[in-house]
Amino acid sequence: MEPHCFEEIVCSREKLKYWKEKKAPKYSVLLEGARRVGKSTIAEEFAKQEYRSYIKVDFANITQDVLDVFDDIANLDILFLRLQTATGITLYKRESVIILDEIQLMPKVRQAIKYLVAEGRDRELP
């Protein structure tokens, strides 16, 4: 069976840790659930504790500078560099994570994630 681009994981620190150690090389993680139950908080706390740096993009509350980064997602090297410039946060190869909150508001970006994962580019920063 071919791997899917998203793997649904119940929001728990242990399961996210398992994902990071065992699944992250091949899968991104999608936290699904009812609104206002703490998915974003869990993701951000996990990123703070487990990664050297992280960028959280909240598509429900986004600046124009950060939104403009996602206008052209064809060149991933440029996308990662523009995202770092717009947020002022450095991403480190295999030591950083990008949290895309309320991504359902940006179907083009959500669609692009499957290509990032398939190419392994979600872990290969310039």
C-alpha positions as a Python dict, from the first residue, in 0.01 Angstrom:
ca = {
    (1, 'M'): (0, 0, 0),
    (2, 'E'): (133, 341, -96),
    (3, 'P'): (184, 587, 191),
    (4, 'H'): (-58, 875, 217),
    (5, 'C'): (63, 1231, 242),
    (6, 'F'): (-120, 1291, 567),
    (7, 'E'): (-143, 1062, 864),
    (8, 'E'): (-417, 1126, 1114),
    (9, 'I'): (-289, 1114, 1471),
    (10, 'V'): (-490, 1167, 1785),
    (11, 'C'): (-356, 1476, 1959),
    (12, 'S'): (-125, 1353, 2229),
    (13, 'R'): (236, 1430, 2304),
    (14, 'E'): (333, 1062, 2298),
    (15, 'K'): (180, 1009, 1956),
    (16, 'L'): (341, 1325, 1818),
    (17, 'K'): (676, 1209, 1957),
    (18, 'Y'): (625, 873, 1786),
    (19, 'W'): (542, 1056, 1462),
    (20, 'K'): (858, 1267, 1486),
    (21, 'E'): (1084, 969, 1556),
    (22, 'K'): (927, 709, 1327),
    (23, 'K'): (703, 869, 1066),
    (24, 'A'): (832, 1221, 998),
    (25, 'P'): (1079, 1104, 732),
    (26, 'K'): (784, 1000, 513),
    (27, 'Y'): (473, 1171, 648),
    (28, 'S'): (350, 1510, 751),
    (29, 'V'): (104, 1512, 1036),
    (30, 'L'): (-251, 1641, 1024),
    (31, 'L'): (-424, 1720, 1350),
    (32, 'E'): (-798, 1700, 1300),
    (33, 'G'): (-1077, 1756, 1545),
    (34, 'A'): (-1350, 1984, 1663),
    (35, 'R'): (-1285, 2357, 1677),
    (36, 'R'): (-1133, 2507, 1990),
    (37, 'V'): (-1015, 2182, 2151),
    (38, 'G'): (-644, 2272, 2161),
    (39, 'K'): (-496, 2131, 1839),
    (40, 'S'): (-296, 2446, 1767),
    (41, 'T'): (-175, 2470, 2125),
    (42, 'I'): (-62, 2107, 2124),
    (43, 'A'): (122, 2155, 1793),
    (44, 'E'): (295, 2474, 1908),
    (45, 'E'): (397, 2335, 2248),
    (46, 'F'): (534, 2023, 2079),
    (47, 'A'): (730, 2239, 1833),
    (48, 'K'): (877, 2448, 2117),
    (49, 'Q'): (992, 2140, 2306),
    (50, 'E'): (1106, 1918, 2020),
    (51, 'Y'): (1254, 2146, 1753),
    (52, 'R'): (1528, 2405, 1732),
    (53, 'S'): (1290, 2647, 1561),
    (54, 'Y'): (941, 2657, 1421),
    (55, 'I'): (719, 2885, 1219),
    (56, 'K'): (346, 2894, 1285),
    (57, 'V'): (134, 3027, 1001),
    (58, 'D'): (-226, 3091, 1106),
    (59, 'F'): (-424, 3142, 787),
    (60, 'A'): (-716, 3284, 989),
    (61, 'N'): (-494, 3564, 1123),
    (62, 'I'): (-216, 3625, 875),
    (63, 'T'): (-20, 3935, 773),
    (64, 'Q'): (-7, 4030, 408),
    (65, 'D'): (372, 3972, 403),
    (66, 'V'): (334, 3611, 512),
    (67, 'L'): (31, 3553, 288),
    (68, 'D'): (231, 3678, -11),
    (69, 'V'): (487, 3401, 51),
    (70, 'F'): (226, 3148, -60),
    (71, 'D'): (140, 3324, -388),
    (72, 'D'): (400, 3118, -572),
    (73, 'I'): (465, 2773, -432),
    (74, 'A'): (632, 2629, -744),
    (75, 'N'): (988, 2703, -629),
    (76, 'L'): (1022, 2551, -284),
    (77, 'D'): (1367, 2695, -215),
    (78, 'I'): (1228, 3045, -270),
    (79, 'L'): (918, 2966, -63),
    (80, 'F'): (1125, 2858, 237),
    (81, 'L'): (1355, 3160, 207),
    (82, 'R'): (1063, 3403, 173),
    (83, 'L'): (886, 3246, 470),
    (84, 'Q'): (1196, 3288, 685),
    (85, 'T'): (1232, 3650, 571),
    (86, 'A'): (865, 3734, 631),
    (87, 'T'): (861, 3582, 980),
    (88, 'G'): (1216, 3664, 1090),
    (89, 'I'): (1261, 3301, 1199),
    (90, 'T'): (1543, 3078, 1074),
    (91, 'L'): (1458, 2723, 971),
    (92, 'Y'): (1723, 2456, 1022),
    (93, 'K'): (1751, 2141, 816),
    (94, 'R'): (1581, 1853, 1001),
    (95, 'E'): (1558, 2067, 1318),
    (96, 'S'): (1261, 2287, 1234),
    (97, 'V'): (893, 2249, 1173),
    (98, 'I'): (629, 2461, 1003),
    (99, 'I'): (282, 2463, 1156),
    (100, 'L'): (6, 2556, 913),
    (101, 'D'): (-300, 2644, 1119),
    (102, 'E'): (-646, 2683, 962),
    (103, 'I'): (-502, 2550, 637),
    (104, 'Q'): (-850, 2466, 508),
    (105, 'L'): (-871, 2837, 425),
    (106, 'M'): (-590, 2791, 169),
    (107, 'P'): (-668, 2487, -54),
    (108, 'K'): (-371, 2560, -284),
    (109, 'V'): (-128, 2538, 8),
    (110, 'R'): (-291, 2223, 145),
    (111, 'Q'): (-261, 2060, -199),
    (112, 'A'): (107, 2157, -219),
    (113, 'I'): (188, 1972, 102),
    (114, 'K'): (145, 1634, -65),
    (115, 'Y'): (411, 1730, -320),
    (116, 'L'): (645, 1854, -48),
    (117, 'V'): (612, 1523, 133),
    (118, 'A'): (636, 1308, -180),
    (119, 'E'): (960, 1482, -277),
    (120, 'G'): (1094, 1480, 78),
    (121, 'R'): (1119, 1858, 50),
    (122, 'D'): (932, 1916, 374),
    (123, 'R'): (1257, 1813, 543),
    (124, 'E'): (1505, 1961, 296),
    (125, 'L'): (1544, 2330, 359),
    (126, 'P'): (1776, 2536, 141),
}
